[in-house]
Amino acid sequence: MNSLKDELGFFFSGRGMPYEKVSLMVAIVVAIVFSMVFSNNYIKDASVSVIDLDNSKYSRELIKRLDASPYIGIQHVVNVPVEPKSLFYRDKSVAVIYLPNDLEKNRYTYSSGSIGVFYDQSNAAQTGNLKAALNEFIAMENQKNIEEFATVNGTMMQDSSILLHDRELFNPADSAANGENLGFLMFFSLMFFVFATIGLVPRLRLEKKWEHQLYEETPFSLILRIVPYGCCFITAIIVGLAILRVVGDLTIAGNFFLFLLSLVLLVISTGMMSLLFGWNAANPGVAASRMILFIPGGFILGGMTGPIPILPEWAQLLSNFFPLVWVYRFTRDVLLRGASFMDCAQDFGGFMIYTAIIAMFFCIRFYREQNLNVLPVEE
């Protein structure tokens, strides 16, 4: 009872974390925010691209009817042969529908026709409703043909049906090494990288080194302090990928050094963000608790454990704040889909701009504190 009394005294003293407020705040915020983020229970208007080589009246009508489905949203239509994989880069499409030549001719000459569809299996959860919707659409189309040509004999009608041929790309076996395991590897490695760096500024204060760092050095020299931790992080990721490649069946379809470039940008941006969030903490322990503000959100909204299209548009836009979301995009494009630098140059440019914005706030924070705490001039 004396221990409990002593702990209650500390609990309400204000010297520790105000858990009585934090516990309620976390429960309320999580319940409200995640109810809004995951308000959709299915992917509405999943982004679908169409390669329409027939380019006929019938194929265009078919595309319009597909777009009318609540599960399908036609985003891109091309009328020339292209590599289907290129239409998946930067998460532009969940599936690609291929309409071959002579589709309209086969439709009106009672010949069998075929439609191809390529699915992005980097996350199997995003294609379930889409597959069901496409199969139902083809069945309805065939039924419509039967009713329209009721005078044709049964054998010929069977030959004139439309067949749907599908192919699953990038992770056809739905391997966890290309999905959840890869996502957890990035998440936990980055989380402990933040634990190692977020208390750097408070630690310098406790060691009486902060004034020298603030008045005798530059923001760049402060950023250089994260280099050893960044090297350890990148080395650990390489070792983890090697294990997933050897023990599991991790797919590495693109240039691995291009993926390393994204990890370097991740270290720089996350390192500066980590220093900013822990800047005014009383000690490294207090700073470590702030990790939750900018790391878990990237894991939840990054698309490695759940489909991105299920999120509302405002949540997809908000996800750009989290550095982990950016590297997850390169994980899917470079490692799983085999994209080149030019294929994902727009994302690399965006990630560099994102890093530059963080660097700007970092420099402003550094020089602002330097100006507010100018040492007196000795006479």
Protein Blocks (a to p, Z undefined) as FASTA:
>chain_A
ZZmmmmmmmmmnopaccfklmmmmmmmmmmmmmmmmmmpfbdehiacddddfkopaklmm
mmmmmmmpmkbccfbdcfbdcdfklmmgghlafbdcdddehklmmmmnopacdddddddf
kbmklmmmmmmmmmmmmmmmmmmmmmmmmmbcfklmmmmpccdddddehilnopaklmmm
mmmmmmmmmmmmmmmmmmmmmmmmmnopmmmmmmmmcfklmmmmmmmmmmmmmmmmmmmm
mmmmmmmmcdcfbcfklmmmmmmmmmmmmmmmmmmmmmmpmbfklmmmmmmmmmmmmmmm
nopmbcfklpcfklmmmmmmpmklmmmmmmmmmmmnopafklmmmmmmmmmmmmmmmmmm
mmmmmmmmmmmmcccddZZ
